[in-house]
Amino acid sequence: MINFWGYSISETRSINYDTNDKSMTEHIARVVPSTDFDIRKIQMLMKLGENKEAKEQLQKCMLCGKCMLVCPRGVETRKMILEMLNYIKTKLKS
Protein backbone atom coordinates (compact mmCIF):
# COMPACT_ATOMS: atom_id res chain seq x y z
CA MET A 1 0.00 0.00 0.00
CA ILE A 2 1.57 3.27 -1.08
CA ASN A 3 0.58 6.42 0.77
CA PHE A 4 0.18 9.97 -0.52
CA TRP A 5 3.94 10.72 -0.49
CA GLY A 6 4.94 7.59 -2.41
CA TYR A 7 6.20 5.55 0.53
CA SER A 8 4.98 2.12 1.47
CA ILE A 9 4.84 0.41 4.84
CA SER A 10 6.66 -2.90 4.93
CA GLU A 11 5.67 -5.78 7.14
CA THR A 12 7.89 -6.20 10.21
CA ARG A 13 10.83 -8.61 10.02
CA SER A 14 11.20 -9.09 13.76
CA ILE A 15 10.77 -12.46 15.45
CA ASN A 16 7.80 -12.66 17.78
CA TYR A 17 9.04 -14.67 20.75
CA ASP A 18 5.54 -14.84 22.27
CA THR A 19 4.15 -17.12 19.58
CA ASN A 20 4.60 -20.86 19.62
CA ASP A 21 4.85 -21.13 15.83
CA LYS A 22 6.46 -24.47 15.07
CA SER A 23 7.11 -23.54 11.45
CA MET A 24 9.21 -20.55 12.60
CA THR A 25 11.42 -22.70 14.83
CA GLU A 26 11.83 -25.28 12.07
CA HIS A 27 12.81 -22.49 9.68
CA ILE A 28 15.38 -21.14 12.11
CA ALA A 29 16.79 -24.63 12.59
CA ARG A 30 17.34 -24.87 8.82
CA VAL A 31 18.71 -21.34 8.31
CA VAL A 32 21.16 -21.07 11.21
CA PRO A 33 24.28 -23.19 10.72
CA SER A 34 24.43 -26.05 13.17
CA THR A 35 27.41 -27.03 15.27
CA ASP A 36 28.15 -30.01 17.46
CA PHE A 37 27.28 -27.87 20.48
CA ASP A 38 25.59 -29.81 23.30
CA ILE A 39 24.68 -27.88 26.45
CA ARG A 40 23.99 -31.02 28.49
CA LYS A 41 27.43 -32.42 27.68
CA ILE A 42 29.01 -29.13 28.78
CA GLN A 43 27.11 -29.18 32.07
CA MET A 44 28.36 -32.72 32.72
CA LEU A 45 31.94 -31.70 31.91
CA MET A 46 31.72 -28.86 34.41
CA LYS A 47 30.32 -31.17 37.10
CA LEU A 48 33.27 -33.50 36.48
CA GLY A 49 35.73 -30.60 36.74
CA GLU A 50 36.77 -30.73 33.08
CA ASN A 51 36.79 -26.94 32.79
CA LYS A 52 39.24 -26.64 29.89
CA GLU A 53 37.24 -28.98 27.67
CA ALA A 54 33.99 -27.29 28.74
CA LYS A 55 35.48 -23.91 27.78
CA GLU A 56 36.43 -25.24 24.34
CA GLN A 57 32.88 -26.50 23.85
CA LEU A 58 31.33 -23.24 25.09
CA GLN A 59 33.38 -21.25 22.61
CA LYS A 60 31.56 -23.08 19.80
CA CYS A 61 28.35 -21.31 20.78
CA MET A 62 27.44 -18.45 18.47
CA LEU A 63 24.91 -16.97 20.95
CA CYS A 64 22.37 -16.95 18.11
CA GLY A 65 19.44 -17.79 20.39
CA LYS A 66 18.22 -20.71 18.28
CA CYS A 67 18.24 -23.07 21.25
CA MET A 68 16.25 -20.54 23.29
CA LEU A 69 13.55 -20.44 20.61
CA VAL A 70 13.10 -24.19 20.47
CA CYS A 71 13.49 -24.92 24.19
CA PRO A 72 10.16 -26.28 25.48
CA ARG A 73 10.88 -25.02 29.00
CA GLY A 74 11.97 -21.51 28.02
CA VAL A 75 15.46 -21.73 29.53
CA GLU A 76 17.54 -18.61 28.93
CA THR A 77 20.48 -20.46 27.42
CA ARG A 78 22.41 -17.33 26.45
CA LYS A 79 22.55 -16.20 30.06
CA MET A 80 23.45 -19.72 31.19
CA ILE A 81 26.29 -19.99 28.65
CA LEU A 82 27.70 -16.58 29.56
CA GLU A 83 27.53 -17.45 33.28
CA MET A 84 29.34 -20.74 32.65
CA LEU A 85 32.05 -18.94 30.68
CA ASN A 86 32.53 -16.41 33.49
CA TYR A 87 32.69 -19.21 36.06
CA ILE A 88 35.30 -21.10 34.04
CA LYS A 89 37.40 -17.94 33.55
CA THR A 90 37.50 -17.34 37.31
CA LYS A 91 38.26 -21.01 38.03
CA LEU A 92 41.09 -21.17 35.51
CA LYS A 93 42.68 -17.96 36.87
CA SER A 94 42.95 -19.36 40.39
NUVO-915512 format. One record per residue: x, y, z of N, C-alpha, C, O in turn; residue in one letter. Coordinates in nm, 3 decimals, always signed. Layout:
// residues N
SITE      n_px      n_py      n_pz     ca_px     ca_py     ca_pz      c_px      c_py      c_pz      o_px      o_py      o_pz   r
SITE         X         Y         Z         X         Y         Z         X         Y         Z         X         Y         Z   a
...
This chain:
// residues 94
SITE      n_px      n_py      n_pz     ca_px     ca_py     ca_pz      c_px      c_py      c_pz      o_px      o_py      o_pz   r
SITE    +0.083    -0.117    +0.000    +0.000    +0.000    +0.000    +0.089    +0.125    +0.000    +0.168    +0.144    +0.092   m
SITE    +0.077    +0.205    -0.098    +0.157    +0.327    -0.108    +0.072    +0.444    -0.060    -0.044    +0.458    -0.098   i
SITE    +0.132    +0.527    +0.024    +0.058    +0.642    +0.077    +0.072    +0.762    -0.017    +0.127    +0.751    -0.126   n
SITE    +0.022    +0.875    +0.027    +0.018    +0.997    -0.052    +0.156    +1.043    -0.099    +0.169    +1.096    -0.209   f
SITE    +0.260    +1.023    -0.017    +0.394    +1.072    -0.049    +0.478    +0.972    -0.127    +0.594    +1.000    -0.158   w
SITE    +0.422    +0.857    -0.161    +0.494    +0.759    -0.241    +0.570    +0.655    -0.162    +0.644    +0.575    -0.219   g
SITE    +0.553    +0.654    -0.031    +0.620    +0.555    +0.053    +0.525    +0.442    +0.086    +0.403    +0.460    +0.091   y
SITE    +0.582    +0.326    +0.107    +0.498    +0.212    +0.147    +0.544    +0.161    +0.283    +0.659    +0.180    +0.323   s
SITE    +0.454    +0.097    +0.353    +0.484    +0.041    +0.484    +0.512    -0.108    +0.467    +0.425    -0.182    +0.421   i
SITE    +0.630    -0.149    +0.503    +0.666    -0.290    +0.493    +0.623    -0.365    +0.617    +0.610    -0.308    +0.726   s
SITE    +0.601    -0.495    +0.600    +0.567    -0.578    +0.714    +0.693    -0.598    +0.799    +0.804    -0.604    +0.746   e
SITE    +0.675    -0.607    +0.931    +0.789    -0.620    +1.021    +0.866    -0.749    +0.997    +0.808    -0.851    +0.960   t
SITE    +0.996    -0.745    +1.018    +1.083    -0.861    +1.002    +1.126    -0.919    +1.136    +1.205    -1.013    +1.140   r
SITE    +1.076    -0.864    +1.243    +1.120    -0.909    +1.376    +1.058    -1.044    +1.410    +0.953    -1.081    +1.358   s
SITE    +1.125    -1.116    +1.499    +1.077    -1.246    +1.545    +0.989    -1.224    +1.667    +1.031    -1.158    +1.763   i
SITE    +0.870    -1.277    +1.665    +0.780    -1.266    +1.778    +0.805    -1.384    +1.871    +0.766    -1.497    +1.840   n
SITE    +0.869    -1.360    +1.983    +0.904    -1.467    +2.075    +0.784    -1.517    +2.154    +0.793    -1.622    +2.219   y
SITE    +0.672    -1.445    +2.150    +0.554    -1.484    +2.227    +0.472    -1.592    +2.157    +0.390    -1.658    +2.222   d
SITE    +0.492    -1.611    +2.029    +0.415    -1.712    +1.958    +0.483    -1.847    +1.971    +0.604    -1.856    +1.996   t
SITE    +0.406    -1.950    +1.955    +0.460    -2.086    +1.962    +0.452    -2.146    +1.822    +0.407    -2.260    +1.806   n
SITE    +0.496    -2.071    +1.722    +0.485    -2.113    +1.583    +0.592    -2.216    +1.552    +0.711    -2.183    +1.545   d
SITE    +0.552    -2.340    +1.532    +0.646    -2.447    +1.507    +0.718    -2.428    +1.374    +0.835    -2.464    +1.361   k
SITE    +0.648    -2.373    +1.275    +0.711    -2.354    +1.145    +0.826    -2.254    +1.154    +0.926    -2.267    +1.083   s
SITE    +0.814    -2.153    +1.243    +0.921    -2.055    +1.260    +1.045    -2.122    +1.319    +1.156    -2.099    +1.272   m
SITE    +1.027    -2.205    +1.421    +1.142    -2.270    +1.483    +1.207    -2.369    +1.387    +1.329    -2.384    +1.387   t
SITE    +1.126    -2.437    +1.306    +1.183    -2.528    +1.207    +1.262    -2.450    +1.103    +1.366    -2.496    +1.057   e
SITE    +1.211    -2.333    +1.065    +1.281    -2.249    +0.968    +1.415    -2.202    +1.024    +1.516    -2.205    +0.954   h
SITE    +1.415    -2.160    +1.148    +1.538    -2.114    +1.211    +1.638    -2.228    +1.219    +1.758    -2.207    +1.198   i
SITE    +1.590    -2.347    +1.250    +1.679    -2.463    +1.259    +1.745    -2.491    +1.124    +1.859    -2.538    +1.120   a
SITE    +1.675    -2.464    +1.015    +1.734    -2.487    +0.882    +1.828    -2.374    +0.842    +1.930    -2.399    +0.778   r
SITE    +1.795    -2.250    +0.878    +1.871    -2.134    +0.831    +2.002    -2.117    +0.907    +2.106    -2.094    +0.846   v
SITE    +1.997    -2.130    +1.039    +2.116    -2.107    +1.121    +2.208    -2.228    +1.111    +2.163    -2.341    +1.129   v
SITE    +2.337    -2.206    +1.083    +2.428    -2.319    +1.072    +2.439    -2.396    +1.205    +2.447    -2.336    +1.312   p
SITE    +2.438    -2.524    +1.195    +2.443    -2.605    +1.317    +2.587    -2.640    +1.352    +2.674    -2.649    +1.264   s
SITE    +2.611    -2.661    +1.478    +2.741    -2.703    +1.527    +2.721    -2.827    +1.611    +2.608    -2.870    +1.632   t
SITE    +2.828    -2.885    +1.658    +2.815    -3.001    +1.746    +2.811    -2.955    +1.892    +2.870    -3.017    +1.979   d
SITE    +2.741    -2.847    +1.915    +2.728    -2.787    +2.048    +2.620    -2.859    +2.126    +2.507    -2.871    +2.079   f
SITE    +2.655    -2.908    +2.246    +2.559    -2.981    +2.330    +2.569    -2.928    +2.473    +2.667    -2.952    +2.543   d
SITE    +2.466    -2.854    +2.514    +2.468    -2.788    +2.645    +2.470    -2.888    +2.760    +2.532    -2.863    +2.863   i
SITE    +2.402    -3.000    +2.743    +2.399    -3.102    +2.849    +2.537    -3.164    +2.869    +2.578    -3.191    +2.982   r
SITE    +2.608    -3.187    +2.760    +2.743    -3.242    +2.768    +2.835    -3.143    +2.842    +2.919    -3.183    +2.923   k
SITE    +2.818    -3.015    +2.813    +2.901    -2.913    +2.878    +2.872    -2.908    +3.028    +2.964    -2.895    +3.109   i
SITE    +2.745    -2.918    +3.064    +2.711    -2.918    +3.207    +2.775    -3.037    +3.277    +2.824    -3.024    +3.390   q
SITE    +2.775    -3.153    +3.213    +2.836    -3.272    +3.272    +2.987    -3.254    +3.284    +3.046    -3.294    +3.384   m
SITE    +3.050    -3.195    +3.184    +3.194    -3.170    +3.191    +3.228    -3.079    +3.308    +3.328    -3.101    +3.377   l
SITE    +3.146    -2.978    +3.331    +3.172    -2.886    +3.441    +3.153    -2.955    +3.576    +3.228    -2.930    +3.670   m
SITE    +3.053    -3.042    +3.585    +3.032    -3.117    +3.710    +3.150    -3.209    +3.739    +3.184    -3.233    +3.855   k
SITE    +3.212    -3.261    +3.632    +3.327    -3.350    +3.648    +3.457    -3.274    +3.667    +3.562    -3.334    +3.691   l
SITE    +3.453    -3.141    +3.655    +3.573    -3.060    +3.674    +3.658    -3.045    +3.549    +3.772    -2.998    +3.557   g
SITE    +3.605    -3.084    +3.435    +3.677    -3.073    +3.308    +3.655    -2.933    +3.249    +3.591    -2.919    +3.145   e
SITE    +3.708    -2.832    +3.317    +3.679    -2.694    +3.279    +3.741    -2.652    +3.146    +3.682    -2.575    +3.071   n
SITE    +3.860    -2.703    +3.116    +3.924    -2.664    +2.989    +3.845    -2.716    +2.870    +3.824    -2.644    +2.772   k
SITE    +3.803    -2.842    +2.878    +3.724    -2.898    +2.767    +3.588    -2.830    +2.758    +3.537    -2.807    +2.648   e
SITE    +3.528    -2.798    +2.873    +3.399    -2.729    +2.874    +3.414    -2.591    +2.810    +3.325    -2.547    +2.736   a
SITE    +3.525    -2.523    +2.837    +3.548    -2.391    +2.778    +3.560    -2.401    +2.626    +3.507    -2.317    +2.554   k
SITE    +3.630    -2.504    +2.578    +3.643    -2.524    +2.434    +3.506    -2.546    +2.370    +3.478    -2.493    +2.262   e
SITE    +3.421    -2.625    +2.437    +3.288    -2.650    +2.385    +3.201    -2.524    +2.388    +3.127    -2.497    +2.294   q
SITE    +3.212    -2.446    +2.497    +3.133    -2.324    +2.509    +3.170    -2.220    +2.403    +3.086    -2.141    +2.360   l
SITE    +3.295    -2.221    +2.362    +3.338    -2.125    +2.261    +3.283    -2.157    +2.122    +3.296    -2.076    +2.031   q
SITE    +3.222    -2.275    +2.106    +3.156    -2.308    +1.980    +3.021    -2.240    +1.967    +2.967    -2.228    +1.857   k
SITE    +2.967    -2.195    +2.079    +2.835    -2.131    +2.078    +2.845    -1.996    +2.008    +2.936    -1.918    +2.033   c
SITE    +2.748    -1.971    +1.920    +2.744    -1.845    +1.847    +2.649    -1.745    +1.911    +2.632    -1.635    +1.859   m
SITE    +2.588    -1.781    +2.024    +2.491    -1.697    +2.095    +2.381    -1.646    +2.001    +2.336    -1.532    +2.011   l
SITE    +2.339    -1.733    +1.909    +2.237    -1.695    +1.811    +2.097    -1.697    +1.870    +2.008    -1.628    +1.819   c
SITE    +2.075    -1.773    +1.976    +1.944    -1.779    +2.039    +1.853    -1.886    +1.982    +1.737    -1.896    +2.023   g
SITE    +1.903    -1.966    +1.888    +1.822    -2.071    +1.828    +1.774    -2.171    +1.933    +1.658    -2.212    +1.932   k
SITE    +1.862    -2.209    +2.023    +1.824    -2.307    +2.125    +1.719    -2.250    +2.220    +1.634    -2.323    +2.272   c
SITE    +1.724    -2.119    +2.242    +1.625    -2.054    +2.329    +1.487    -2.056    +2.264    +1.386    -2.067    +2.333   m
SITE    +1.483    -2.044    +2.132    +1.355    -2.044    +2.061    +1.289    -2.181    +2.062    +1.166    -2.190    +2.068   l
SITE    +1.367    -2.285    +2.056    +1.310    -2.419    +2.047    +1.301    -2.490    +2.183    +1.247    -2.600    +2.191   v
SITE    +1.352    -2.430    +2.287    +1.349    -2.492    +2.419    +1.205    -2.498    +2.471    +1.139    -2.394    +2.482   c
SITE    +1.155    -2.618    +2.502    +1.016    -2.628    +2.548    +0.994    -2.571    +2.688    +0.880    -2.542    +2.726   p
SITE    +1.100    -2.554    +2.764    +1.088    -2.502    +2.900    +1.124    -2.354    +2.911    +1.112    -2.295    +3.019   r
SITE    +1.168    -2.295    +2.802    +1.197    -2.151    +2.802    +1.322    -2.113    +2.879    +1.329    -2.005    +2.937   g
SITE    +1.421    -2.202    +2.881    +1.546    -2.173    +2.953    +1.624    -2.065    +2.879    +1.638    -2.071    +2.757   v
SITE    +1.673    -1.967    +2.952    +1.754    -1.861    +2.893    +1.896    -1.913    +2.875    +1.983    -1.892    +2.960   e
SITE    +1.919    -1.980    +2.764    +2.048    -2.046    +2.742    +2.162    -1.947    +2.722    +2.275    -1.976    +2.761   t
SITE    +2.134    -1.833    +2.662    +2.241    -1.733    +2.645    +2.299    -1.693    +2.780    +2.420    -1.691    +2.799   r
SITE    +2.210    -1.661    +2.873    +2.255    -1.620    +3.006    +2.331    -1.734    +3.073    +2.434    -1.712    +3.136   k
SITE    +2.280    -1.857    +3.058    +2.345    -1.972    +3.119    +2.485    -1.993    +3.061    +2.579    -2.020    +3.135   m
SITE    +2.499    -1.980    +2.930    +2.629    -1.999    +2.865    +2.727    -1.891    +2.908    +2.843    -1.920    +2.936   i
SITE    +2.681    -1.766    +2.913    +2.770    -1.658    +2.956    +2.812    -1.675    +3.102    +2.926    -1.647    +3.138   l
SITE    +2.720    -1.720    +3.187    +2.753    -1.745    +3.328    +2.855    -1.858    +3.340    +2.947    -1.850    +3.421   e
SITE    +2.838    -1.964    +3.261    +2.934    -2.074    +3.265    +3.072    -2.028    +3.219    +3.173    -2.068    +3.277   m
SITE    +3.076    -1.946    +3.115    +3.205    -1.894    +3.068    +3.273    -1.809    +3.175    +3.393    -1.821    +3.197   l
SITE    +3.196    -1.723    +3.242    +3.253    -1.641    +3.349    +3.303    -1.727    +3.464    +3.410    -1.701    +3.520   n
SITE    +3.228    -1.831    +3.499    +3.269    -1.921    +3.606    +3.400    -1.992    +3.571    +3.490    -2.002    +3.654   y
SITE    +3.409    -2.039    +3.448    +3.530    -2.110    +3.404    +3.650    -2.015    +3.404    +3.759    -2.053    +3.446   i
SITE    +3.629    -1.892    +3.357    +3.740    -1.794    +3.355    +3.793    -1.769    +3.496    +3.914    -1.761    +3.516   k
SITE    +3.704    -1.756    +3.594    +3.750    -1.734    +3.731    +3.817    -1.858    +3.788    +3.914    -1.848    +3.863   t
SITE    +3.767    -1.977    +3.752    +3.826    -2.101    +3.803    +3.966    -2.123    +3.744    +4.057    -2.165    +3.815   k
SITE    +3.981    -2.094    +3.615    +4.109    -2.117    +3.551    +4.215    -2.015    +3.594    +4.335    -2.044    +3.587   l
SITE    +4.173    -1.896    +3.638    +4.268    -1.796    +3.687    +4.327    -1.838    +3.820    +4.445    -1.816    +3.846   k
SITE    +4.245    -1.899    +3.905    +4.295    -1.936    +4.039    +4.361    -2.071    +4.042    +4.407    -2.115    +4.147   s
